């Protein structure tokens, strides 16, 4: 009778090891759940980016206003009859003139 108890305890310990430490254990399950949460957050950010890009494509396909805005913003487009003014911060102008003077002295 004593050896049956030891065999059963050993079998129980072996099964419990797989439950707590082996492949598919509680630890693995918690790690996978954290990975799923992180992946869902990443997917949500990518879905939002895709929606914004889809809206931009529709704007570009439907009208000239979006194209005009992108050209102005990214390429510095100026239409005929418009005047372009550039406002430079006061410290930037001094740095530009100092650099140009040192370059001309070389």
C-alpha positions as CSV (number, residue, x, y, z in Angstrom):
1,X,0.0,0.0,0.0
2,X,2.8,2.4,0.7
3,X,4.3,2.1,-2.8
4,X,0.9,2.9,-4.4
5,X,0.8,6.2,-2.4
6,X,4.2,7.2,-3.6
7,X,3.3,6.3,-7.2
8,X,0.2,8.4,-7.0
9,X,2.0,11.3,-5.4
10,X,4.7,11.2,-8.0
11,X,2.0,11.2,-10.8
12,X,0.2,14.1,-9.1
13,X,3.5,16.0,-8.9
14,X,4.2,15.3,-12.6
15,X,0.8,16.5,-13.6
16,X,1.1,19.6,-11.4
17,X,4.5,20.4,-12.9
18,X,3.0,20.6,-16.4
19,X,0.2,22.7,-15.1
20,X,2.4,25.3,-13.4
21,X,5.8,25.1,-15.2
22,X,5.5,23.2,-18.5
23,X,4.4,24.2,-22.0
24,X,0.9,25.7,-21.9
25,X,1.2,26.5,-18.2
26,X,-0.4,29.4,-16.3
27,X,2.8,31.4,-16.8
28,X,2.8,30.9,-20.6
29,X,-0.9,31.8,-20.6
30,X,-0.3,35.1,-18.8
31,X,2.7,35.9,-21.0
32,X,0.5,35.3,-24.1
33,X,-2.3,37.5,-22.7
34,X,0.1,40.4,-22.2
35,X,1.4,39.9,-25.8
36,X,-2.2,39.9,-27.1
37,X,-2.9,43.2,-25.2
38,X,0.2,44.8,-26.6
39,X,-0.6,43.6,-30.1
40,X,-4.1,44.9,-29.9
41,X,-2.9,48.3,-28.9
42,X,-0.4,48.3,-31.8
43,X,-3.2,47.2,-34.2
44,X,-5.5,50.0,-33.0
45,X,-2.8,52.6,-33.7
46,X,-2.3,51.2,-37.2
47,X,-6.0,51.1,-37.8
48,X,-6.2,54.8,-36.9
49,X,-3.3,55.6,-39.2
50,X,-4.9,53.6,-42.1
51,X,-8.2,55.5,-41.6
52,X,-6.3,58.8,-41.8
53,X,-4.5,57.7,-44.9
54,X,-7.8,56.5,-46.5
55,X,-9.4,59.9,-45.8
56,X,-6.4,61.7,-47.3
57,X,-6.6,59.5,-50.4
58,X,-10.3,60.3,-50.8
59,X,-9.6,64.0,-50.4
60,X,-6.9,63.9,-53.0
61,X,-9.1,61.9,-55.4
62,X,-12.1,64.2,-55.1
63,X,-10.9,67.7,-55.1
64,X,-8.1,70.2,-55.8
65,X,-8.3,71.8,-52.3
66,X,-6.4,68.9,-50.7
67,X,-3.8,68.9,-53.4
68,X,-3.4,72.7,-53.1
69,X,-3.0,72.4,-49.3
70,X,-0.4,69.6,-49.6
71,X,1.6,71.6,-52.2
72,X,1.5,74.7,-50.0
73,X,2.5,72.8,-46.8
74,X,5.1,70.4,-48.1
75,X,6.5,72.1,-51.2
76,X,6.1,75.8,-50.4
77,X,3.7,76.4,-53.3
78,X,2.6,80.0,-53.9
79,X,-0.1,80.9,-56.4
80,X,0.0,83.7,-58.9
81,X,-0.9,87.0,-57.2
82,X,0.1,85.9,-53.7
83,X,2.9,87.4,-51.7
84,X,5.1,85.2,-49.6
85,X,6.3,86.5,-46.2
86,X,8.9,84.6,-44.1
87,X,9.1,85.4,-40.5
88,X,12.5,84.5,-39.1
89,X,13.1,84.4,-35.3
90,X,15.5,87.1,-34.2
91,X,18.3,84.8,-33.0
92,X,18.3,82.8,-36.3
93,X,19.0,85.9,-38.5
94,X,22.1,86.7,-36.3
95,X,23.4,83.2,-36.6
96,X,22.9,83.2,-40.4
97,X,24.8,86.5,-40.8
98,X,27.6,85.3,-38.6
99,X,28.0,82.1,-40.6
100,X,28.0,84.0,-43.9
101,X,30.7,86.5,-42.6
102,X,33.0,83.7,-41.5
103,X,32.5,81.9,-44.8
104,X,33.4,85.0,-46.8
105,X,36.6,85.6,-44.7
106,X,38.1,82.2,-45.7
